[in-house]
């Protein structure tokens, strides 16, 4: 694939389905090499895995790397970012898309569910950004 992002390297967290999958595919269509990062390594209740998205990108002629990544786990994030840098030589673009949602009344929401939402939706963005930022800065800029 060739396009406006030729030579760029992207890390997309939460890329196994939905918005993240679509962003990863579009970045690849625009010429970026894309790390497809998420916890979804095998099919579960929801369709889509990092491997199926990476295969979609590869089948369309793009370059993709399936990277297991739990954004709530600092070591997992650091390992995923290191694997991406090792494969692509750096990261220029970060899409911190991983997220969870719980739609229930407050009285029906457990503390564990609430804390999961905070860990994924807030702490996850922080951990991924903190891990990727040094690589973006080393390239004299990029896009977060």
N, C-alpha and C positions, 0 to 999 in steps of 0.2 A: 504494500500500500504506500502511496506517495501523497504528500499533502503539506499543509501549512506547518505541521509539527514534525517533519522529517528530522531525524537525529535526536529528538527529545525522548526522555525516559520518564514514564509516569508510574506512580504508585497509587493504586486505587483501593482504599480500604472499604470493605463492604461491597465487593464487586461480584459476588456470586449470583445475585438476582436483582430484579427491580431496577431502580434508578442507577445503582452502582454498576450493574451489568451493562446498561445502556451507555453510561459515560465511558466505561472501559472500551466498549466496542467503537464508540465514536472517536475516542482518542486514537485508537489503532487505525481507523479509517483515515484519519488526518495525518497518519505517518508515525505516530509515537510508538515506541516499544512500551508495552504495558505489563506491569506486575498486577496480577489479579489476586488480591489479598482478601481473605475472609476465613472464618472458622469452618465453612461448609466444604469439607473434603469428600463427603459421601452424601448421597441422596438421603433426605430426611422427610419430614412432614411437608416441607415446601420444596418445589422443584428448583434445581440449580445448584451447581457446585463451582468451585474455582477451576476445576479441571474442564468442566463443560464450557465455561466461558472462554477459557484459554484456547480450547479446541475450536470454538466458533471463530475467534480472532485469527487463529492459524489457518483455518479453512478458507478464510477470506483473504489470505495472503499477508496477514499482519504478523507481528512478533509479540508473543505473550509468554509470561512466566506465571504459572500457578504457584502461589505462595501462601501456605497455611499461616493464619495470623488471628490471634485472639486479642483484640484491641484493649481488653481490660487487663492484660498480662504484660508487664513491662518487658520481660525476657522474650516473650513471643513476638512482640513488636520489634525489638532490637534484632532478633534472629531473622525475621522477615525482611527488614530493611537491609540487613547485611547481605542476605541472599540476593536481593534485587541489585544492590551495588556490585556484587561479585559478578552477576550475570550481564548487567547492562553497562557497568562502568560508572554509574552515578544515577542521580535522580534530579530531574528538573521540574517535575510537576507532582503535586500531592493533591489527591481528592480524598478528604477524610469523611467518607460517606457512611461508614458503619453506624447503624442505629437500630434501636428497638422501640416499640411503642406498646403501651398498655392502655386500653380504653375501658375503664371501669370506674364506678363511683369510688370515692376516697375510702368509704367504709368497707368496701370489698377488696381493697388493694392491700396486700401484705407488705410489710417492711422489706422483705427479701425482694419482692418484685420491684418496689420503688428503688431500692439500692442497685438492682441490676440496671434499671434505666439510667440512673446517674453514672454508673461505671462505664456503660457502653457509650452513652450519648455525650457525656462531658469528659470523663477521665480518658476515654478512648481517643477523643480528638486531641487532647493534650499530649498523650503518650506518642501518638503517631506523628504529630507535628514536631514534638521535641526530637524524635529520632531522625526525622527526614531533614529538618532545617539545616543542620551542618553540611549536608550534601548539596542542598540547594545553594547555600552561601558559598561553598567551594567552587561552584560553577558560575559565580558572580551573578546569581539571581535565577529566578524561575517563577513558578506560580503555585500558590498554596490555596 
